[in-house]
Amino acid sequence: MEIAGKVAIVTGAGAGIGAALAYRLVAGDARVVVADLDGDSAAKVAADLGDHAIAVGGDVADEQVVAELIATAEREFGPVDLYFANAGIGGGPGLDSTEAQWANTIEVNVMAHVRAAKLLVPGWLERGSGYFVSTASAAGLLT
Ligand SMILES: NC(=O)c1ccc[n+]([C@@H]2O[C@H](COP(=O)([O-])OP(=O)(O)OC[C@H]3O[C@@H](n4cnc5c(N)ncnc54)[C@H](O)[C@@H]3O)[C@@H](O)[C@H]2O)c1
């Protein structure tokens, strides 16, 4: 994947793998929207990355938040080329989990990705380019 000059959104980029993705993308001369539920951690990562990054706080399971991420990317940097659906929550749902815990896990780990793809993929098909990258665990397959 060519990343130089591309515009990327990385979710869950305030920490861990998402933050590492954001650093790697900026090192490769991409511009990045650093998105995280924890707006403060997103702001710290974006500040450290300098003028190639901007932070947006919010829950990426909320379609309005994803729409805002895309609008911010377009306004600040241009059309989105790469979407890293990395935010996720681990642990939890088992047979002893509540309906609410199951619903939250499905919202963040599944529907957030679906909603972002619905907003982005049609435009990518028209433009003839775009990458949707999901961070997923082998544990999901094993389960
Ligand atoms: N670390 C691992 O060993 C591992 C293994 C397999 C899969 N994963 C997956 O990789 C991804 C990143 O893992 P990590 O270890 O870097 O996690 P992490 O907990 O270090 O970071 C995840 C980030 O996502 C953010 N986040 C959580 N829910 C969010 C939401 N609804 N909206 C926006 N941001 C949200 C958190 O605030 C946090 O900053 C996750 O999807 C995780 O399930 C991690």
The ligand as a MOL file (V3000), in Angstrom:
LIG
                    3D

  0  0  0     0  0            999 V3000
M  V30 BEGIN CTAB
M  V30 COUNTS 44 48 0 0 0
M  V30 BEGIN ATOM
M  V30 1 N -3.2780 -6.0580 21.9500 0
M  V30 2 C -3.5900 -7.2760 21.5180 0
M  V30 3 O -2.9510 -8.2850 21.9130 0
M  V30 4 C -4.7070 -7.4860 20.5190 0
M  V30 5 C -4.8720 -8.7460 19.9830 0
M  V30 6 C -5.8530 -8.9340 19.0440 0
M  V30 7 C -6.6850 -7.9010 18.6550 0
M  V30 8 N -6.5250 -6.6790 19.2230 0 CHG=1
M  V30 9 C -7.4090 -5.6210 18.7550 0
M  V30 10 O -6.6070 -4.5990 18.2540 0
M  V30 11 C -7.2440 -3.3470 18.4710 0
M  V30 12 C -6.3120 -2.4280 19.2330 0
M  V30 13 O -5.8830 -3.0950 20.4070 0
M  V30 14 P -4.9130 -2.4190 21.4590 0
M  V30 15 O -4.2810 -3.5260 22.2200 0
M  V30 16 O -4.0630 -1.4120 20.7940 0 CHG=-1
M  V30 17 O -5.9960 -1.7460 22.4260 0
M  V30 18 P -5.8680 -0.5210 23.4520 0
M  V30 19 O -6.8830 -0.8070 24.5000 0
M  V30 20 O -4.4450 -0.2630 23.8410 0
M  V30 21 O -6.3490 0.6980 22.5570 0
M  V30 22 C -7.6400 0.7320 22.0330 0
M  V30 23 C -8.0520 2.1790 21.9120 0
M  V30 24 O -9.3600 2.1690 21.3570 0
M  V30 25 C -10.1170 3.1450 22.0150 0
M  V30 26 N -11.5250 2.8080 21.9080 0
M  V30 27 C -12.1960 1.8060 22.5110 0
M  V30 28 N -13.4910 1.8250 22.1900 0
M  V30 29 C -13.6560 2.8880 21.3480 0
M  V30 30 C -14.7830 3.4460 20.6890 0
M  V30 31 N -16.0030 2.9260 20.8290 0
M  V30 32 N -14.5870 4.5390 19.9110 0
M  V30 33 C -13.3580 5.0890 19.7600 0
M  V30 34 N -12.2590 4.5940 20.3800 0
M  V30 35 C -12.4090 3.5160 21.1600 0
M  V30 36 C -9.6240 3.1270 23.4550 0
M  V30 37 O -9.9370 4.3520 24.1230 0
M  V30 38 C -8.1270 2.9160 23.2610 0
M  V30 39 O -7.4070 4.1330 23.1930 0
M  V30 40 C -8.5420 -3.6590 19.2310 0
M  V30 41 O -9.5920 -3.7280 18.2890 0
M  V30 42 C -8.2600 -5.0080 19.8480 0
M  V30 43 O -9.4490 -5.7230 20.0910 0
M  V30 44 C -5.5570 -6.4470 20.1270 0
M  V30 END ATOM
M  V30 BEGIN BOND
M  V30 1 1 1 2
M  V30 2 2 2 3
M  V30 3 1 2 4
M  V30 4 1 4 5
M  V30 5 2 4 44
M  V30 6 2 5 6
M  V30 7 1 6 7
M  V30 8 2 7 8
M  V30 9 1 8 9
M  V30 10 1 8 44
M  V30 11 1 9 10
M  V30 12 1 9 42
M  V30 13 1 10 11
M  V30 14 1 11 12
M  V30 15 1 11 40
M  V30 16 1 12 13
M  V30 17 1 13 14
M  V30 18 2 14 15
M  V30 19 1 14 16
M  V30 20 1 14 17
M  V30 21 1 17 18
M  V30 22 2 18 19
M  V30 23 1 18 20
M  V30 24 1 18 21
M  V30 25 1 21 22
M  V30 26 1 22 23
M  V30 27 1 23 24
M  V30 28 1 23 38
M  V30 29 1 24 25
M  V30 30 1 25 26
M  V30 31 1 25 36
M  V30 32 1 26 27
M  V30 33 1 26 35
M  V30 34 2 27 28
M  V30 35 1 28 29
M  V30 36 1 29 30
M  V30 37 2 29 35
M  V30 38 1 30 31
M  V30 39 2 30 32
M  V30 40 1 32 33
M  V30 41 2 33 34
M  V30 42 1 34 35
M  V30 43 1 36 37
M  V30 44 1 36 38
M  V30 45 1 38 39
M  V30 46 1 40 41
M  V30 47 1 40 42
M  V30 48 1 42 43
M  V30 END BOND
M  V30 END CTAB
M  END
